[in-house]
Amino acid sequence: MVKIADVIFLARPMLLIPVWTVYLHYMAQCHADSYIVLAPGRPAIMHLGALTLIFAGSYILNQIFDIDSDRINDKLFLLPRKIISVPLAWALYISLTAAGVIMAAFMEPRILLAVIMIVLLGILYSTPVIRLKDRPLAGLAANAAGYGLLIPWIAAWNCPERPVGKFAIPYFLAIAAGYVLTTIPDRDGDAATGKRTVAVIFGARGALWSALAFTIAAGGTSVWTGNIELALTAAITAVFCVYSLLSFSRKIVMLACKLPILLLTILAAIHYPAYAAILLLTYFFTRLYYIKRFGIIYPRLD
């Protein structure tokens, strides 16, 4: 029987954290005179609301078309195990996407445009025939553009002194590095179902080298734009990428996959203490859900 919790976690709340983190961290760079902001203002909350709905819908769409590979990789059990039906998943995707677009329609035209572009990227990324996620470079570009350009573009509405341009480049490159790293754990399942991800095409080591290159570029451009926090995050991630290449320990590789967004999330939470509370609640209820529903520990670093 489908439970409300199943519907909520089909939208993968833990994957919404990168969306919130990139937005808040970009916006925080505009508050150099006030390092800690108790909570974002009303426009930012509206932006985050629309982004949450849109990305939640995109994650559901992605799962609809990934049922076979998710079954092989033994993850995201709700659709592979038929706990939630495909028709219900489609209904949820359409409802969330429509709600996000309608919400954005009451904002500035550029916000609505960015939201529509994210919706289109989500469709192009997951749906058959085009399916950008199965095209290594196109999938990489789609992720980096969606998270690293369009989210900062929306966040920049709050800080005209940091318009999207050179200030978004470090985020674009950092997201590219993170995306490449995430293709490594799913390499076997993706290869078995004919997917052509970076890790499938270039191998795990090739993916690590690519991630290291993007990470170094992200660090360099962060220094150039004065984003010292992102530069520090890139430097630490680069160390783990190098260590992964030398030791090729699965545990270190998995940590390297999750480290960039983890560090950036911690920094965003320092800037916005209210965000820290949201993170803790998201983590706690996700952990509780997966233990009670499937008897597994998720999320975890190893």
C-alpha positions, -999 to +999 in steps of 0.1 A: +000+000+000+013+034-009+020+056+020+023+094+021+059+090+031+065+069-001+052+098-022+073+123-004+105+103-007+099+095-043+108+131-048+142+124-032+145+152-006+182+145-001+188+155-037+171+188-032+199+198-008+223+207-037+195+229-052+190+248-019+228+249-012+239+264-045+211+290-043+219+300-007+256+299-011+256+321-042+232+345-025+254+346+006+283+360-014+263+392-015+264+396+022+300+403+029+290+429+054+268+405+073+283+370+073+254+353+091+218+359+080+192+343+102+169+335+073+165+344+036+140+370+027+105+364+011+117+366-025+144+340-018+119+317-001+095+320-031+124+312-055+134+282-034+098+270-033+095+270-071+129+254-075+120+227-050+088+218-069+106+218-103+136+197-092+114+173-072+094+167-104+126+162-124+139+136-100+106+116-103+108+118-141+143+105-140+133+075-119+104+067-143+129+061-171+155+045-149+136+016-134+157-011-150+191+003-141+179+012-106+168-024-101+202-036-112+220-011-089+195-021-061+185+015-053+155+038-054+132+009-046+098+026-049+094+022-087+115-009-093+097-028-065+063-014-077+056+002-044+045+032-064+030+027-098+043+043-129+009+061-136+010+076-101+046+087-106+036+104-138+008+122-121+031+134-093+057+146-119+030+166-138+015+181-107+048+192-092+061+207-124+029+225-131+028+239-096+064+251-099+059+268-132+026+285-119+045+297-088+073+311-109+047+329-132+040+353-104+077+363-102+099+383-125+099+371-162+136+361-159+127+338-130+099+322-150+123+318-179+149+301-158+124+277-143+110+268-177+146+261-189+152+238-159+120+219-167+131+215-204+166+204-193+149+178-170+129+165-199+158+164-223+180+147-196+157+118-189+134+110-217+142+084-243+156+092-278+172+125-266+182+113-231+211+136-224+221+116-193+232+088-216+255+111-236+286+118-215+293+154-225+257+164-230+247+150-196+276+167-180+267+201-196+230+197-187+238+191-150+264+219-148+240+243-166+210+234-145+226+236-111+257+258-118+242+285-141+204+286-139+201+283-101+227+312-097+208+331-123+177+330-101+197+337-069+214+367-086+180+385-085+188+391-048+223+405-055+226+427-086+263+434-076+271+397-085+253+392-118+255+358-135+286+358-156+320+352-142+306+348-107+287+316-118+317+300-136+331+284-104+297+269-096+294+255-131+328+239-129+322+226-093+289+210-103+306+194-134+332+179-111+305+166-087+285+151-115+314+132-130+322+118-096+286+106-091+288+085-123+314+062-107+293+043-081+266+035-107+291+025-134+283-013-135+245-009-135+246+019-161+269-002-184+246-032-180+216-012-193+235+004-221+239+039-206+269+059-218+279+080-187+314+095-182+324+066-160+311+040-184+329+055-214+362+066-197+363+042-168+364+050-131+400+063-133+392+084-164+362+099-145+384+107-115+409+125-137+382+145-153+367+154-120+401+165-108+406+187-138+371+203-132+379+207-095+412+225-101+395+248-126+367+255-101+393+264-075+412+287-098+381+306-110+368+308-074+400+326-065+396+348-096+360+358-085+369+362-048+348+332-038+372+319-012+348+294+004+343+276-029+380+277-036+386+260-002+360+234-010+376+227-044+411+224-028+399+198-003+380+179-030+411+179-052+431+162-024+405+134-022+404+130-060+442+126-060+440+102-030+413+082-049+435+079-080+465+067-059+447+042-037+415+036-056+397+026-024+359+024-029+353+041+004+375+071-005+359+073-040+325+074-024+336+101+000+350+121-028+317+119-046+298+134-017+324+157-003+320+188-025+283+193-019+287+184+018+313+211+024+294+237+004+262+228+023+279+232+057+291+267+045+256+276+034+242+265+067+268+287+085+255+317+065+219+308+071+213+290+105+177+284+096+189+262+068+208+241+092+176+232+109+160+222+076+190+201+068+189+182+101+152+175+097+156+163+061+185+140+072+167+127+102+134+119+085+152+104+054+172+082+077+142+071+097+121+064+065+147+042+049+154+022+081+116+017+088+106+011+052+136-009+037+158-018+067+188+001+053+209+030+064+206+060+041+220+085+037+256+075+046+291+086+036+306+052+028 
